[in-house]
Amino acid sequence: MKAMLIMLAAVFVLAACQTMEGFGRDVEKVGGKIEEKAKK
């Protein structure tokens, strides 16, 4: 039972990392768009 909980926690941690990586890319894109608008 303990091993199963550890594996489940590991899956959630890995999923969270992927989610945060995607979120970081999205924020970077938005920042780039704002920067382009500011230059004009």
C-alpha positions as CSV (number, residue, x, y, z in Angstrom):
1,M,0.0,0.0,0.0
2,K,2.8,2.4,0.9
3,A,4.6,1.7,-2.4
4,M,1.4,2.4,-4.3
5,L,1.0,5.8,-2.6
6,I,4.6,6.7,-3.4
7,M,4.1,5.8,-7.0
8,L,0.9,7.8,-7.2
9,A,2.7,10.8,-5.6
10,A,5.5,10.5,-8.2
11,V,3.0,10.5,-11.0
12,F,1.4,13.7,-9.7
13,V,4.8,15.3,-9.3
14,L,5.8,14.5,-12.9
15,A,2.4,15.7,-14.2
16,A,2.8,18.9,-12.3
17,C,6.2,19.5,-13.8
18,Q,4.8,19.0,-17.3
19,T,1.9,21.4,-16.5
20,M,4.3,24.1,-15.1
21,E,6.6,23.7,-18.2
22,G,3.6,24.3,-20.5
23,F,2.5,27.2,-18.3
24,G,5.9,28.7,-18.5
25,R,5.9,28.5,-22.3
26,D,2.5,30.2,-22.4
27,V,3.6,33.1,-20.2
28,E,6.7,33.5,-22.4
29,K,4.6,33.7,-25.5
30,V,2.3,36.3,-23.9
31,G,5.4,38.3,-22.8
32,G,6.8,38.2,-26.3
33,K,3.5,39.6,-27.8
34,I,3.4,42.4,-25.2
35,E,7.1,43.2,-26.0
36,E,6.3,43.3,-29.8
37,K,3.4,45.7,-29.2
38,A,5.5,47.9,-27.0
39,K,8.2,48.3,-29.7
40,K,5.6,49.6,-32.2
